[in-house]
Amino acid sequence: MDWVDKRERVKRHIVHNILEITRFTPTSNPVKIVVLGASDKRYIEIHRNIFREVIKMDPEMTTFDIDTHHLAGEEGIVQHDVTKPFPSSFDIVFSHSLLKFIEPERQVAVLRNSHNSLKTNGLAMHILHCVDTPRRWQYKVDADKMVSKLAEENIPCKKIVLDIDNGTEVLVTQKGR
Ligand SMILES: C[S@@+](CC[C@H](N)C(=O)[O-])C[C@H]1O[C@@H](n2cnc3c(N)ncnc32)[C@H](O)[C@@H]1O
């Protein structure tokens, strides 16, 4: 089993848990989902399959990435820097191990932009595997600090801790009716 296969299992497990805990139920058709950053082409189909399985309908998938060359030929790829406001709105925003690639002072913008792009009843989930010590080229992500910063902007954000993959934290915001 290679790294991408392992990640698929972890992603599936986390997405199932978060949608259950937040009691997310789709109210749009199609359900519009955006993934923030994908380092490998194979993730595009994996993300679609996981969400199709969980929401039990065919989602309309978009992937934003600052660099799209490695994703050429895949469906729904949009070049976009997610520290900038999103160009459209979504039912679900999903990021997995993205924030550690963003400088700490710009990390909160990703959460703010995600939340602001949500449609009514929408859900944004940002998966952090913060138990890992960041590598030399990665940044630390302080989940509690981000929750406080968002609270100052009246964006309620919850940190959900899951016993998956040696400890996973997920930052979640939801858009009320
Ligand atoms: C999200 S991650 C790693 C994902 C991880 N391998 C997984 O399990 O899905 C890395 C990707 O994020 C992209 N990225 C980094 N900074 C970004 C930004 N500011 N806006 C959009 N994409 C970004 C990179 O180009 C890269 O393709």
The ligand as an SDF file (V2000), in Angstrom:
LIG
                    3D

 27 29  0  0  0  0  0  0  0  0999 V2000
   -2.9690   20.3940    0.2890 C   0  0  0  0  0  0  0  0  0  0  0  0
   -1.4740   19.9790    0.1220 S   0  0  0  0  0  0  0  0  0  0  0  0
   -1.1200   18.3860    0.5630 C   0  0  0  0  0  0  0  0  0  0  0  0
   -2.3020   17.4980    0.4510 C   0  0  0  0  0  0  0  0  0  0  0  0
   -2.0790   16.1320    0.9610 C   0  0  0  0  0  0  0  0  0  0  0  0
   -1.0480   15.4490    0.2250 N   0  0  0  0  0  0  0  0  0  0  0  0
   -3.3620   15.3630    1.0270 C   0  0  0  0  0  0  0  0  0  0  0  0
   -3.4190   14.4190    1.8130 O   0  0  0  0  0  0  0  0  0  0  0  0
   -4.3450   15.6690    0.3530 O   0  0  0  0  0  0  0  0  0  0  0  0
   -0.4010   20.5750   -0.9860 C   0  0  0  0  0  0  0  0  0  0  0  0
   -1.0160   21.3220   -2.1670 C   0  0  0  0  0  0  0  0  0  0  0  0
   -1.4920   22.6040   -1.7480 O   0  0  0  0  0  0  0  0  0  0  0  0
   -1.1500   23.5540   -2.7180 C   0  0  0  0  0  0  0  0  0  0  0  0
   -1.0770   24.8870   -2.1090 N   0  0  0  0  0  0  0  0  0  0  0  0
   -0.1100   25.3830   -1.2840 C   0  0  0  0  0  0  0  0  0  0  0  0
   -0.3800   26.6590   -0.9430 N   0  0  0  0  0  0  0  0  0  0  0  0
   -1.5410   26.9970   -1.5640 C   0  0  0  0  0  0  0  0  0  0  0  0
   -2.3350   28.1800   -1.6300 C   0  0  0  0  0  0  0  0  0  0  0  0
   -1.9860   29.2920   -0.9760 N   0  0  0  0  0  0  0  0  0  0  0  0
   -3.4720   28.1550   -2.3720 N   0  0  0  0  0  0  0  0  0  0  0  0
   -3.8320   27.0390   -3.0390 C   0  0  0  0  0  0  0  0  0  0  0  0
   -3.1200   25.8890   -3.0360 N   0  0  0  0  0  0  0  0  0  0  0  0
   -1.9910   25.8690   -2.3150 C   0  0  0  0  0  0  0  0  0  0  0  0
    0.1830   23.0710   -3.2890 C   0  0  0  0  0  0  0  0  0  0  0  0
    0.4090   23.5800   -4.5980 O   0  0  0  0  0  0  0  0  0  0  0  0
    0.0100   21.5440   -3.2740 C   0  0  0  0  0  0  0  0  0  0  0  0
   -0.4810   21.0370   -4.4880 O   0  0  0  0  0  0  0  0  0  0  0  0
  1  2  1  0
  2  3  1  0
  2 10  1  0
  3  4  1  0
  4  5  1  0
  5  6  1  0
  5  7  1  0
  7  8  2  0
  7  9  1  0
 10 11  1  0
 11 12  1  0
 11 26  1  0
 12 13  1  0
 13 14  1  0
 13 24  1  0
 14 15  1  0
 14 23  1  0
 15 16  2  0
 16 17  1  0
 17 18  1  0
 17 23  2  0
 18 19  1  0
 18 20  2  0
 20 21  1  0
 21 22  2  0
 22 23  1  0
 24 25  1  0
 24 26  1  0
 26 27  1  0
M  CHG  2   2   1   9  -1
M  END
$$$$
